[in-house]
Amino acid sequence: MTQSFDTYFEQQRDKHLRELFEFLRFPSISTQPEHAQDVAACAEFLSDKMRNIGFENVSLMPTKGHPVVYGDWLHAEGKPTVLVYGHYDVQPVDPVELWDSAPFEPEIRDGKLYARGASDDKGQVFMHLKAFEALFETNGELPVNVKFCFEGEEEIGSLNLPEFVRQHQELLAADIVVISDTTMLGPDMPSICYGLRGLAGLQVDVKGAKGDLHSGLYGGAIQNPLHALVHILDSMHNDDGSVAVEGFYNSVTDLTPDERSAYATLGSNDAELMKELDVPALYGEAGYTPRERIWGRPTLEINGVYGGYQGEGTKTVIPSEAHAKITCRLVPAQDPDDILDKVEAHVQKHTRPGVKSTVIKTDRGNAYLTPFNHPAIQLAAESYAKAYGKPASFSRMGGSIPVVDTFSSVLNTPVVLMGFGLESENFHAPNEHFTLSNFDRGLRTLCYYWLGLEDALR
């Protein structure tokens, strides 16, 4: 028991990677019914690993969808209790032809582990298990009390987790919640995420005639739903990149001068971003840098438009209907339901005569912001600095993790976001990967964190 966790990780690295490969081979795609058994099998694998490490009360807890994997170790009397959240489901792999290796056959190339879920979020979930395993093996016990809550529906909006958390408040009660499902600023640039944007999603359906019509026989006499939809969508933004929906910015809390100054010290990454994305210019709301727009400003994005003939060649029809999918990323104080109502009113206002528009409201999630002077946040920065050999920065993230606000509000506890992924790692896209240097240093970061948590929270 005198061995250091650093030596333990060095000696066990090959074994740990083999186990991670097993975890990644499960095609646990939560949105596709044909993979329901794969999701269930992945949950079983995860629960078995937790038991083998030494966690107790491990169980697959049912929801209306995929199960939550719970487990705990509660023998650190008088010490803090931490709830670790993550997810074992993954995104679909389409278009599979763009992958350089099979999505569910992990492969290491140039120090990066390629597989669906490698970074989002199986790799990061696995790191938590192995960090606690190392502390068990080197210290004989854990320095804190631990509870796990791993869900199988994050990639479909955590549909059932809010109700699960409300129903099991006592079981999940903790002093802090720790989540590793976020990114760092860049390679070898440790950072603590203290804010996430919220989410509001909808679908716009525009209906014209009772069926598709011959464009020669009826063109010029009726409204084309595709034309009407394009008009609606074009009306949603001003020329300066801002959102034109009335009242969209009413409750927006702007970035503070201190935040903008802190972001400025990170330097501009505009040229690097254009090169990485292979675009000739960046675009967005006037008056803000790209980083400020991504981290601290709301957006409205068209995610898909469809209708009419999509096959090869030409089919001269006026389509009967047209559709668009839209998501808004929200900032603190914006209410998802209020934004959805405002967008719906905008759609109706800009619907042209001759068609009817319907809005179907889908995703909802609140933004989250935590004070970065909280001792649990400061300890995270210190732990990164020990593992990476350089100070950690504080940042927000443009993405959304709706359950973060649920944990914060229902359990009344701070949430610490300790991510080890990189924005360039293609999560949700072909060739998703996880940089193994962050896997290695992330394991050590987590050990430093757990060992220092009791003192930090005194």
VENNOR-V327406 format. One record per pair of residues at least 6 apart in sequence whose ideal C-beta (glycine too) atoms are under 8 Angstrom apart, sorted by the first residue. I is the first residue (numbers start at 0). J is the second residue. D is the distance in Angstrom with one decimal. If there is no record, write none. Layout:
BEGIN
I&J&D ; I&J&D
END
This chain:
BEGIN
0&137&6.4 ; 0&138&6.5 ; 0&139&5.0 ; 1&137&7.9 ; 2&136&7.5 ; 2&137&5.1 ; 3&137&6.4 ; 4&130&7.9 ; 4&133&4.2 ; 4&134&6.4 ; 4&137&5.0 ; 4&443&7.2 ; 4&446&4.8 ; 5&443&6.3 ; 7&133&4.8 ; 7&136&5.9 ; 7&137&5.5 ; 8&15&7.7 ; 8&129&7.8 ; 8&133&6.2 ; 8&439&7.0 ; 8&442&5.4 ; 8&443&6.9 ; 11&129&7.9 ; 11&133&7.8 ; 12&439&7.4 ; 15&125&7.9 ; 15&129&5.5 ; 16&107&7.8 ; 16&112&7.6 ; 18&48&7.3 ; 18&125&7.4 ; 19&105&7.4 ; 19&112&7.4 ; 19&121&7.5 ; 19&122&6.7 ; 19&125&5.1 ; 20&105&4.5 ; 20&114&7.9 ; 21&44&6.9 ; 22&41&7.5 ; 22&44&6.4 ; 22&45&7.4 ; 22&48&7.8 ; 22&87&8.0 ; 22&116&7.9 ; 22&121&5.3 ; 22&125&5.8 ; 23&103&6.8 ; 23&105&4.7 ; 23&112&8.0 ; 23&114&4.2 ; 23&115&7.4 ; 23&116&5.6 ; 23&117&6.2 ; 23&121&5.8 ; 23&122&7.8 ; 24&103&5.4 ; 24&104&7.0 ; 24&105&7.0 ; 24&114&7.9 ; 25&37&5.5 ; 25&38&7.8 ; 25&40&5.9 ; 25&41&3.7 ; 25&44&6.5 ; 25&87&8.0 ; 25&103&7.4 ; 26&34&5.5 ; 26&37&4.7 ; 26&89&7.6 ; 26&92&7.9 ; 26&102&7.7 ; 26&103&5.0 ; 26&115&7.6 ; 27&34&6.8 ; 27&37&5.4 ; 27&38&4.5 ; 27&40&7.9 ; 27&41&3.9 ; 27&42&7.9 ; 27&87&5.8 ; 27&88&5.1 ; 27&89&5.5 ; 27&116&7.3 ; 27&151&6.8 ; 28&34&4.3 ; 28&37&7.1 ; 28&38&7.4 ; 28&88&7.1 ; 28&89&5.9 ; 28&90&7.1 ; 28&91&5.4 ; 28&92&7.6 ; 28&154&7.8 ; 29&38&5.8 ; 29&64&7.6 ; 29&65&5.8 ; 29&88&3.6 ; 29&89&7.5 ; 29&151&5.7 ; 29&152&5.3 ; 29&153&7.7 ; 29&154&5.3 ; 29&155&5.1 ; 30&90&7.8 ; 30&91&6.4 ; 30&154&6.5 ; 30&155&4.9 ; 31&91&6.3 ; 35&65&7.6 ; 38&65&5.0 ; 38&87&7.8 ; 38&88&6.0 ; 38&151&5.2 ; 39&65&7.4 ; 39&66&7.2 ; 41&87&5.2 ; 41&88&7.8 ; 41&151&7.5 ; 42&59&5.5 ; 42&65&7.2 ; 42&66&5.4 ; 42&68&5.3 ; 42&87&6.3 ; 42&149&7.9 ; 42&151&5.9 ; 43&59&7.2 ; 45&68&5.1 ; 45&87&5.5 ; 45&124&7.6 ; 45&149&6.1 ; 46&57&5.0 ; 46&58&7.3 ; 46&59&6.1 ; 46&68&5.3 ; 46&70&7.0 ; 48&128&5.9 ; 49&57&4.9 ; 49&68&7.3 ; 49&70&4.3 ; 49&128&6.8 ; 49&147&6.6 ; 50&57&5.0 ; 50&70&7.5 ; 52&128&6.1 ; 52&131&6.4 ; 52&132&4.6 ; 52&135&6.4 ; 53&72&6.6 ; 53&132&7.8 ; 53&135&5.2 ; 54&70&4.1 ; 54&71&6.4 ; 54&72&5.2 ; 54&131&7.8 ; 54&145&7.4 ; 54&147&7.0 ; 55&70&6.9 ; 55&71&6.1 ; 55&72&6.0 ; 55&73&7.7 ; 56&69&7.1 ; 56&70&6.2 ; 56&71&5.2 ; 57&68&7.5 ; 57&69&7.0 ; 57&70&3.9 ; 58&68&7.8 ; 58&69&5.5 ; 58&70&7.5 ; 59&66&4.2 ; 59&67&7.5 ; 59&68&6.1 ; 60&66&5.9 ; 60&67&4.6 ; 60&68&7.6 ; 60&69&5.3 ; 60&163&7.3 ; 60&167&7.7 ; 62&152&7.4 ; 62&159&3.8 ; 62&160&7.3 ; 62&162&7.7 ; 62&163&5.5 ; 63&158&7.6 ; 63&159&4.9 ; 64&151&7.4 ; 64&152&5.2 ; 64&155&7.8 ; 64&158&6.0 ; 64&159&5.0 ; 65&88&6.6 ; 65&150&7.4 ; 65&151&3.2 ; 65&152&5.2 ; 66&151&6.2 ; 67&148&6.1 ; 67&149&6.9 ; 67&150&5.2 ; 67&151&7.4 ; 67&160&7.2 ; 67&163&5.8 ; 68&87&6.9 ; 68&147&6.8 ; 68&148&7.8 ; 68&149&4.2 ; 68&150&7.8 ; 68&151&7.8 ; 69&146&7.4 ; 69&147&6.3 ; 69&148&6.1 ; 69&149&7.9 ; 69&170&7.3 ; 70&146&7.5 ; 70&147&4.7 ; 71&144&7.5 ; 71&145&6.3 ; 71&146&4.5 ; 71&147&7.0 ; 72&131&7.8 ; 72&141&5.8 ; 72&144&6.8 ; 72&145&5.0 ; 73&80&7.2 ; 73&144&4.7 ; 73&145&7.7 ; 73&146&7.7 ; 74&140&6.9 ; 74&141&7.7 ; 74&144&7.4 ; 75&140&7.1 ; 75&141&5.9 ; 75&142&6.5 ; 75&143&5.5 ; 75&144&4.8 ; 78&142&6.6 ; 78&143&5.2 ; 78&144&5.9 ; 78&453&5.3 ; 79&143&5.2 ; 79&144&6.9 ; 79&174&4.4 ; 79&175&7.0 ; 79&452&5.5 ; 79&453&5.9 ; 79&456&5.2 ; 80&143&6.9 ; 80&144&4.0 ; 80&145&7.6 ; 80&146&6.7 ; 80&172&7.3 ; 80&173&4.6 ; 80&174&5.3 ; 81&143&5.4 ; 81&144&7.0 ; 81&145&5.8 ; 81&146&7.2 ; 81&173&5.7 ; 81&174&6.7 ; 81&175&5.5 ; 81&176&7.4 ; 81&177&5.7 ; 81&449&7.7 ; 81&452&6.9 ; 82&146&4.7 ; 82&147&7.7 ; 82&148&6.1 ; 82&171&5.7 ; 82&173&3.8 ; 82&175&7.4 ; 82&176&4.7 ; 82&177&7.3 ; 82&406&7.4 ; 82&410&7.5 ; 82&412&7.7 ; 83&127&5.3 ; 83&145&6.6 ; 83&146&7.1 ; 83&147&5.3 ; 83&148&7.3 ; 83&176&7.7 ; 83&177&5.3 ; 83&178&7.6 ; 84&147&8.0 ; 84&148&5.0 ; 84&149&7.3 ; 84&150&7.6 ; 84&176&6.1 ; 84&177&7.5 ; 84&178&4.9 ; 84&180&7.9 ; 84&402&7.0 ; 84&406&6.8 ; 85&120&5.3 ; 85&123&6.4 ; 85&124&3.8 ; 85&127&6.8 ; 85&149&5.2 ; 85&150&7.9 ; 85&178&6.9 ; 85&179&6.5 ; 85&180&6.3 ; 86&120&5.1 ; 86&124&7.2 ; 86&149&6.4 ; 86&150&5.0 ; 86&151&6.8 ; 86&152&7.5 ; 86&153&3.5 ; 86&154&7.1 ; 86&180&7.0 ; 87&120&7.7 ; 87&121&6.3 ; 87&124&6.4 ; 87&149&5.5 ; 87&150&7.5 ; 87&151&5.7 ; 88&150&7.4 ; 88&151&4.6 ; 88&152&6.1 ; 88&153&6.0 ; 88&154&5.0 ; 88&155&7.5 ; 89&115&5.0 ; 89&116&4.0 ; 89&119&7.3 ; 89&121&7.1 ; 89&154&6.3 ; 90&115&6.8 ; 90&119&7.4 ; 90&154&5.2 ; 90&426&7.4 ; 90&427&4.9 ; 92&98&6.9 ; 92&102&4.1 ; 92&103&7.7 ; 92&115&5.4 ; 92&429&7.3 ; 94&429&6.6 ; 95&102&6.6 ; 95&429&7.6 ; 97&429&3.8 ; 97&430&7.3 ; 98&429&4.7 ; 98&430&5.8 ; 99&113&7.3 ; 99&429&8.0 ; 99&430&5.7 ; 100&106&4.4 ; 100&108&7.8 ; 100&113&5.5 ; 100&430&7.9 ; 102&114&6.5 ; 102&115&4.2 ; 102&429&7.9 ; 102&431&7.8 ; 103&114&6.5 ; 103&115&6.2 ; 104&114&7.3 ; 105&112&6.0 ; 105&113&6.8 ; 105&114&4.0 ; 105&117&7.0 ; 106&112&7.6 ; 106&113&5.0 ; 106&114&7.2 ; 107&113&7.4 ; 107&435&7.1 ; 110&434&6.7 ; 110&435&5.3 ; 110&436&6.4 ; 111&424&7.9 ; 111&432&4.3 ; 111&433&6.8 ; 111&434&5.5 ; 111&435&6.5 ; 112&122&7.0 ; 112&432&6.0 ; 112&433&4.8 ; 112&435&5.9 ; 112&438&7.4 ; 113&430&6.1 ; 113&431&7.1 ; 113&432&4.5 ; 114&431&6.8 ; 114&432&7.6 ; 115&431&5.5 ; 116&122&7.2 ; 116&431&7.1 ; 117&424&7.6 ; 117&431&5.5 ; 117&432&5.4 ; 117&433&4.0 ; 118&420&4.2 ; 118&421&7.5 ; 118&424&4.4 ; 118&425&8.0 ; 118&426&5.1 ; 118&431&6.0 ; 118&432&6.6 ; 118&433&4.3 ; 119&180&6.9 ; 119&420&6.7 ; 119&424&7.9 ; 119&426&3.5 ; 119&427&7.0 ; 119&431&6.8 ; 120&153&7.1 ; 120&179&7.4 ; 120&180&4.7 ; 122&419&8.0 ; 122&420&7.8 ; 122&433&4.2 ; 122&438&6.5 ; 123&179&3.9 ; 123&180&6.2 ; 123&418&6.9 ; 123&419&5.9 ; 123&420&6.7 ; 123&441&7.5 ; 124&149&6.2 ; 124&179&7.3 ; 126&179&6.6 ; 126&419&6.8 ; 126&438&6.6 ; 126&441&5.2 ; 126&442&5.6 ; 126&445&6.3 ; 127&147&7.8 ; 127&177&8.0 ; 127&179&6.5 ; 127&445&6.5 ; 129&442&6.0 ; 130&442&5.4 ; 130&445&3.8 ; 130&446&5.3 ; 130&449&7.0 ; 131&141&6.3 ; 131&145&6.4 ; 131&449&7.5 ; 133&442&7.1 ; 133&446&6.2 ; 134&140&7.8 ; 134&141&5.5 ; 134&142&6.8 ; 134&446&6.3 ; 134&449&6.4 ; 134&450&7.6 ; 135&141&6.7 ; 141&449&7.0 ; 142&449&5.4 ; 142&450&5.3 ; 142&452&7.0 ; 142&453&6.4 ; 143&449&5.6 ; 143&452&5.4 ; 143&453&6.7 ; 146&170&7.7 ; 146&171&6.4 ; 146&173&6.1 ; 148&171&6.2 ; 150&157&6.4 ; 150&160&5.2 ; 150&163&7.9 ; 150&402&7.7 ; 152&158&5.6 ; 152&159&6.1 ; 152&160&6.6 ; 153&160&7.9 ; 153&180&7.6 ; 153&400&7.6 ; 153&402&7.3 ; 156&362&5.2 ; 156&364&7.5 ; 156&401&6.8 ; 157&401&5.7 ; 157&402&4.7 ; 157&405&7.8 ; 160&402&5.2 ; 160&405&6.9 ; 161&401&7.9 ; 161&402&6.9 ; 161&405&4.7 ; 161&409&7.6 ; 164&171&6.2 ; 164&402&7.5 ; 164&405&5.4 ; 164&406&6.6 ; 164&409&5.1 ; 164&410&7.0 ; 165&409&5.6 ; 168&409&6.3 ; 168&410&6.5 ; 171&410&6.1 ; 172&410&6.3 ; 172&412&7.9 ; 173&410&6.7 ; 173&412&5.8 ; 174&412&6.5 ; 174&456&6.3 ; 175&375&5.0 ; 175&412&5.9 ; 175&413&5.5 ; 175&414&7.4 ; 175&415&5.8 ; 175&452&7.7 ; 175&456&7.6 ; 176&406&4.7 ; 176&407&7.6 ; 176&410&6.9 ; 176&412&5.8 ; 176&413&7.3 ; 176&414&4.6 ; 176&415&7.0 ; 177&414&7.8 ; 177&415&4.9 ; 177&417&6.0 ; 177&448&7.8 ; 178&400&6.9 ; 178&403&6.7 ; 178&414&6.4 ; 178&415&7.3 ; 178&416&5.4 ; 178&417&7.3 ; 178&418&8.0 ; 179&416&7.8 ; 179&417&5.3 ; 179&418&5.5 ; 179&419&6.2 ; 179&441&7.6 ; 179&445&8.0 ; 180&400&6.1 ; 180&416&7.6 ; 180&418&6.4 ; 180&420&8.0 ; 181&192&4.3 ; 181&195&7.7 ; 181&396&5.3 ; 181&398&7.6 ; 181&400&7.7 ; 181&416&4.8 ; 181&417&7.7 ; 181&418&3.1 ; 181&420&7.0 ; 182&192&7.6 ; 182&396&6.5 ; 182&418&5.3 ; 182&420&4.6 ; 182&421&5.7 ; 182&422&5.0 ; 182&424&7.8 ; 183&189&5.8 ; 183&190&4.9 ; 183&418&6.3 ; 183&419&6.6 ; 183&420&7.1 ; 183&421&6.2 ; 183&437&7.2 ; 184&190&4.4 ; 184&265&6.9 ; 184&392&6.0 ; 184&394&5.9 ; 185&268&7.9 ; 185&421&6.7 ; 185&422&8.0 ; 186&421&6.4 ; 186&434&6.8 ; 186&436&7.9 ; 187&387&6.8 ; 187&389&7.6 ; 187&436&7.7 ; 188&392&7.0 ; 189&383&3.7 ; 189&384&7.1 ; 189&386&7.6 ; 189&387&4.6 ; 189&389&6.9 ; 189&390&7.9 ; 189&391&4.2 ; 189&392&7.4 ; 189&444&7.6 ; 190&383&7.7 ; 190&391&5.7 ; 190&392&4.4 ; 190&393&6.8 ; 190&394&4.8 ; 191&371&6.8 ; 191&376&6.1 ; 191&379&5.2 ; 191&380&5.4 ; 191&383&7.1 ; 191&391&5.6 ; 191&392&7.4 ; 191&393&5.3 ; 191&394&7.2 ; 191&415&7.9 ; 191&416&7.1 ; 191&417&7.1 ; 192&394&5.8 ; 192&395&6.6 ; 192&396&4.8 ; 192&416&4.1 ; 192&418&6.0 ; 193&368&6.8 ; 193&369&5.3 ; 193&370&7.6 ; 193&371&4.4 ; 193&376&6.5 ; 193&393&5.6 ; 193&394&7.4 ; 193&395&6.5 ; 193&416&7.2 ; 194&294&7.0 ; 194&295&7.5 ; 194&331&7.4 ; 194&366&7.2 ; 194&367&6.4 ; 194&368&4.4 ; 194&369&7.3 ; 194&395&3.6 ; 194&396&7.1 ; 195&366&6.2 ; 195&367&4.7 ; 195&368&8.0 ; 195&395&7.1 ; 195&396&5.5 ; 195&398&6.5 ; 195&399&5.8 ; 195&400&5.6 ; 195&403&5.9 ; 195&416&7.5 ; 196&294&8.0 ; 196&297&7.4 ; 196&328&4.2 ; 196&329&5.8 ; 196&330&6.0 ; 196&366&5.3 ; 196&395&7.7 ; 196&396&7.5 ; 196&397&5.7 ; 196&398&6.8 ; 196&399&5.5 ; 197&328&7.1 ; 197&329&3.6 ; 197&330&7.2 ; 197&331&7.9 ; 197&333&6.4 ; 197&335&6.0 ; 197&364&5.0 ; 197&365&4.7 ; 197&366&3.7 ; 197&367&7.7 ; 197&399&5.9 ; 197&401&7.3 ; 197&404&7.6 ; 198&326&6.3 ; 198&327&7.2 ; 198&328&6.4 ; 198&329&6.6 ; 198&335&6.8 ; 198&362&5.2 ; 198&363&6.8 ; 198&364&4.1 ; 198&399&4.1 ; 198&401&6.4 ; 199&326&7.0 ; 199&327&4.4 ; 199&329&6.1 ; 199&335&4.1 ; 199&336&7.8 ; 199&338&4.6 ; 199&339&5.1 ; 199&342&7.6 ; 199&360&7.9 ; 199&362&6.7 ; 199&363&6.0 ; 199&364&7.8 ; 200&324&7.5 ; 200&325&7.0 ; 200&326&4.5 ; 200&327&7.6 ; 200&360&7.5 ; 200&361&4.2 ; 200&362&3.4 ; 200&363&7.5 ; 201&324&7.7 ; 201&325&5.3 ; 201&326&7.8 ; 201&339&5.9 ; 201&342&6.2 ; 201&343&7.3 ; 201&358&5.5 ; 201&359&6.3 ; 201&360&5.2 ; 201&361&5.9 ; 202&322&6.4 ; 202&323&7.1 ; 202&324&5.3 ; 202&325&7.4 ; 202&358&7.2 ; 202&359&4.4 ; 202&361&6.5 ; 203&228&6.9 ; 203&231&6.7 ; 203&232&7.9 ; 203&322&6.7 ; 203&323&4.6 ; 203&324&7.9 ; 203&325&6.6 ; 203&346&5.7 ; 203&356&6.3 ; 203&357&7.5 ; 203&358&5.8 ; 204&320&6.5 ; 204&321&7.8 ; 204&322&5.4 ; 204&356&7.0 ; 204&357&4.6 ; 204&358&7.8 ; 204&359&6.9 ; 205&224&4.4 ; 205&225&7.9 ; 205&227&5.3 ; 205&228&4.6 ; 205&231&7.3 ; 205&306&7.8 ; 205&320&6.3 ; 205&321&4.7 ; 205&322&7.3 ; 205&350&7.4 ; 205&354&5.2 ; 205&355&7.4 ; 205&356&5.2 ; 206&224&6.5 ; 206&319&7.0 ; 206&320&4.9 ; 206&354&6.2 ; 206&355&5.0 ; 206&356&7.8 ; 206&357&7.2 ; 207&221&6.6 ; 207&222&5.9 ; 207&223&6.9 ; 207&224&4.2 ; 207&227&7.5 ; 207&317&7.3 ; 207&318&7.4 ; 207&319&5.7 ; 207&320&6.6 ; 207&353&6.6 ; 207&354&4.8 ; 208&217&7.6 ; 208&221&6.1 ; 208&317&7.2 ; 208&319&5.5 ; 209&319&6.8 ; 210&319&5.2 ; 211&307&7.9 ; 211&316&4.4 ; 211&317&6.8 ; 211&318&5.6 ; 211&319&5.1 ; 212&221&7.2 ; 212&316&6.4 ; 212&317&4.6 ; 212&319&7.5 ; 213&315&6.8 ; 213&316&6.7 ; 213&317&7.7 ; 214&315&4.5 ; 214&316&5.9 ; 214&317&5.1 ; 215&315&6.4 ; 217&317&5.9 ; 218&317&6.3 ; 221&317&6.7 ; 221&353&5.9 ; 222&351&5.8 ; 222&352&6.6 ; 222&353&2.9 ; 222&354&5.0 ; 223&317&5.2 ; 223&318&7.3 ; 224&306&6.4 ; 224&317&7.9 ; 224&318&5.8 ; 224&319&6.9 ; 224&320&5.4 ; 224&321&4.1 ; 224&354&5.3 ; 225&306&5.2 ; 225&307&5.7 ; 225&318&5.9 ; 225&321&4.5 ; 226&351&7.8 ; 227&321&7.3 ; 227&350&6.6 ; 227&351&4.7 ; 227&353&7.4 ; 227&354&4.7 ; 227&356&7.7 ; 228&304&7.0 ; 228&306&7.0 ; 228&321&4.2 ; 228&322&7.5 ; 228&323&5.9 ; 230&349&6.5 ; 230&351&6.1 ; 231&323&7.8 ; 231&346&5.7 ; 231&349&4.9 ; 231&350&6.5 ; 231&356&7.0 ; 232&301&5.7 ; 232&304&7.2 ; 232&323&6.0 ; 234&243&6.3 ; 234&345&7.3 ; 234&349&4.5 ; 235&242&6.6 ; 235&243&5.7 ; 235&244&6.2 ; 235&299&5.8 ; 235&301&7.9 ; 235&342&7.9 ; 235&345&6.7 ; 236&242&6.2 ; 236&243&5.6 ; 236&299&7.2 ; 237&243&4.9 ; 239&284&7.1 ; 239&285&4.2 ; 240&282&6.2 ; 240&283&4.9 ; 240&284&4.6 ; 240&285&5.8 ; 241&248&7.8 ; 241&284&5.0 ; 241&285&7.0 ; 242&248&7.3 ; 242&297&7.1 ; 242&298&7.2 ; 242&299&4.7 ; 243&345&7.7 ; 244&299&6.8 ; 244&341&5.4 ; 244&342&5.6 ; 244&345&4.5 ; 245&341&6.6 ; 245&344&7.3 ; 245&345&6.6 ; 246&341&5.0 ; 247&297&7.0 ; 247&299&7.4 ; 247&338&6.9 ; 247&341&6.1 ; 248&297&7.3 ; 250&332&4.6 ; 250&333&5.4 ; 250&334&7.1 ; 250&337&7.5 ; 251&296&7.7 ; 251&297&6.1 ; 251&330&5.8 ; 251&332&6.8 ; 251&333&6.3 ; 252&330&6.7 ; 252&331&5.5 ; 252&332&4.9 ; 253&295&7.7 ; 254&262&7.9 ; 254&291&6.0 ; 254&294&7.9 ; 254&295&4.3 ; 254&296&7.9 ; 258&295&6.9 ; 259&291&6.6 ; 261&392&7.9 ; 261&393&6.8 ; 262&288&7.2 ; 262&290&5.5 ; 262&291&6.2 ; 262&294&7.3 ; 262&394&7.9 ; 263&288&8.0 ; 265&290&7.2 ; 265&392&6.5 ; 267&288&7.1 ; 268&289&7.6 ; 268&290&6.9 ; 269&281&5.9 ; 269&288&7.7 ; 269&289&6.0 ; 272&281&6.6 ; 272&289&6.5 ; 273&279&7.2 ; 273&280&6.9 ; 273&281&6.2 ; 275&423&6.4 ; 281&289&5.1 ; 283&289&6.4 ; 283&292&4.4 ; 283&296&7.8 ; 283&298&8.0 ; 284&292&5.6 ; 284&296&5.7 ; 287&295&7.9 ; 287&296&5.8 ; 292&298&7.5 ; 293&397&4.0 ; 294&394&6.6 ; 294&395&3.7 ; 294&396&6.9 ; 294&397&6.0 ; 295&330&6.1 ; 295&395&6.0 ; 296&330&6.6 ; 297&327&6.5 ; 297&328&6.1 ; 297&329&5.2 ; 297&330&5.1 ; 297&333&6.1 ; 298&327&6.4 ; 298&328&4.7 ; 299&325&6.5 ; 299&326&7.9 ; 299&327&4.9 ; 299&342&7.3 ; 300&325&6.9 ; 300&326&5.7 ; 300&327&7.5 ; 300&328&7.5 ; 301&323&5.9 ; 301&324&7.5 ; 301&325&5.7 ; 302&324&4.5 ; 302&325&6.4 ; 302&326&5.7 ; 303&322&8.0 ; 303&323&6.8 ; 303&324&4.4 ; 304&321&7.5 ; 304&322&7.3 ; 304&323&4.9 ; 304&324&8.0 ; 305&321&7.4 ; 305&322&5.4 ; 305&323&7.9 ; 306&318&4.9 ; 306&320&6.0 ; 306&321&3.3 ; 306&322&5.8 ; 307&316&6.7 ; 307&318&3.7 ; 307&321&7.0 ; 308&314&3.9 ; 308&316&6.0 ; 308&318&7.4 ; 325&342&7.1 ; 326&362&6.8 ; 327&338&5.6 ; 327&342&7.1 ; 328&397&6.4 ; 328&399&6.6 ; 329&335&6.4 ; 329&338&6.3 ; 329&364&8.0 ; 329&365&7.6 ; 329&366&5.3 ; 330&366&5.3 ; 331&366&4.7 ; 331&367&7.6 ; 331&368&4.8 ; 332&366&7.9 ; 333&366&6.7 ; 334&365&7.7 ; 335&362&8.0 ; 335&363&4.0 ; 335&364&6.4 ; 335&365&6.7 ; 336&360&8.0 ; 336&363&6.7 ; 339&358&7.7 ; 339&360&4.7 ; 339&363&7.4 ; 342&358&7.2 ; 343&358&4.2 ; 343&360&7.5 ; 346&356&5.2 ; 346&358&5.6 ; 347&356&6.2 ; 350&356&4.2 ; 362&401&7.9 ; 363&401&7.3 ; 364&399&5.1 ; 364&400&7.8 ; 364&401&2.9 ; 364&404&7.0 ; 365&401&6.9 ; 365&404&4.0 ; 366&399&7.7 ; 366&404&7.4 ; 367&400&7.5 ; 367&403&4.5 ; 367&404&4.9 ; 367&407&6.5 ; 367&414&6.9 ; 368&395&7.8 ; 369&376&6.7 ; 369&407&7.6 ; 369&413&5.8 ; 369&414&6.3 ; 369&415&7.8 ; 370&376&7.5 ; 371&377&7.7 ; 371&393&4.8 ; 373&413&5.6 ; 374&455&4.6 ; 374&456&6.1 ; 375&413&5.8 ; 375&415&5.2 ; 375&452&7.3 ; 375&455&6.2 ; 375&456&6.6 ; 376&393&8.0 ; 376&413&7.7 ; 376&415&6.0 ; 377&455&7.2 ; 378&448&6.2 ; 378&451&5.4 ; 378&452&6.5 ; 378&455&4.1 ; 379&391&7.4 ; 379&415&5.6 ; 379&417&5.4 ; 379&448&6.2 ; 380&390&7.3 ; 380&391&4.3 ; 380&393&7.4 ; 381&447&7.5 ; 381&451&7.0 ; 382&417&8.0 ; 382&444&4.9 ; 382&445&7.5 ; 382&447&3.9 ; 382&448&4.2 ; 382&451&6.7 ; 383&391&3.9 ; 383&417&7.9 ; 383&444&5.4 ; 384&390&5.4 ; 384&391&5.7 ; 385&443&7.5 ; 385&444&7.4 ; 385&447&4.9 ; 386&440&4.6 ; 386&441&7.4 ; 386&443&4.3 ; 386&444&4.1 ; 386&447&6.3 ; 387&440&5.7 ; 387&444&7.5 ; 396&416&7.6 ; 396&418&7.9 ; 403&414&5.2 ; 403&416&7.5 ; 406&412&6.9 ; 406&414&5.5 ; 407&413&7.1 ; 407&414&5.3 ; 417&444&7.1 ; 417&445&7.2 ; 417&448&7.0 ; 419&437&4.6 ; 419&438&7.1 ; 419&440&7.9 ; 419&441&3.8 ; 419&444&7.5 ; 420&426&6.8 ; 420&433&6.8 ; 420&437&7.4 ; 421&434&6.0 ; 421&437&7.2 ; 424&431&6.4 ; 424&432&5.3 ; 424&433&6.3 ; 424&434&6.9 ; 425&431&4.6 ; 425&432&6.4
END
